[in-house]
Amino acid sequence: MIIQKSVIIAKLRERGLDVRADFVDRELPDEVDTLRFGGLLSTLNLDLKELQAPSS
């Protein structure tokens, strides 16, 4: 699955994790492949379900 980096950054900032958000902004591509970066997302305590766009 592909998730926009901006969604990850927004979720981290929402939690007050600005330093981690800045790291993600610097290090990850604009479109984040969850298979490739799943370990990092897990380390950041981000659940894929909460990062998915809401369904219509």
Secondary structure, DSSP 8 states (H G I E B T S, - for coil): -EEEHHHHHHHHHHTT-HHHHHHHHHHS-SEEEHHHHHHHHHHTT--HHHHS----
